Amino acid sequence: MTAKGYLEKASSADDGRVTYISITEAGRQLSQRYDKEYFARLAPLLADIPDADAECAVRTIKTIHRIMSERRITLE
């Protein structure tokens, strides 16, 4: 991905074993194009899920995220 110009790599000035990766503008555009195509194909497949089931899934994901966020704070 770096060879194609989608990502840039830089070594840490403090610790040469650490490599930082950042997305380029070309990478951001590719990601946005991919997301648009992916979600356009995914949406019709999800259309048959009842609203109540979707809402339950969202609540569950939010709960998992909250729990993981709380645990992360205690591990730092």
N, C-alpha and C positions, 0 to 999 in steps of 0.2 A: 504494500500500500504506500510505502514511502517512495518507492521507485515510480509509482504512478502519480505521485504528487498529492495524495489524499491525506497523508500524515507527515508530521515532522518529528524527528527525534533529536534530543539534546542530552548530553551527559551532565550530571550534577557537578557543579564546581566544587562542592564540599565532599562528595563521595563518588568517585568515578564508576563504582559498581551500579549506581542508580542511573536509570535512563528515563527521561521524561518524554512522553508522547503527547502531541497536540494535533488537533484536526486542522487542516488547512481550509481555505475558502472552497477549494475544489472538492474537498472531502465533505464539507458541510452541504454543498449543493448535491452531491451524489447521495448523501444520506437522506436529504429532504425528498429527492426524486424517488428513492427506494421506498421511503415511508409512504409517500402518496400512492404509489402503485400497489404496495403491500396492503394498505388499509382499504383501497378501492376493491381489491379482490377479496379481502376478508369480510367486509361489511355484509355482503349478501349471504355469506355462510352463517353469520351470527343473527340474521334477521328473524330466524325461527325460534330463537330463545325467548321464552316469555319474560315480560318485564320483571315479574316477581323474582324469577331465577337470576336475572342479570343484577337486580338490586341486592340480592343475597350475596352474589359473588363479589360485588363491589364492597359491601360491608365486611366480608371476610378478608379481602385483600387489605383494606384499610386497617383492620384489627391486626393482621400479621405485620404490616408495616410499622404500626405503633409499637408492638411488642419488640420487634427487631431494633427499632430506634432506641427504645428504652434500654435494651440489653447492650447496645453499642456504647452508650454513655457510661455504663458501669464497667465496661471492659477497657476503657482508655485510661 
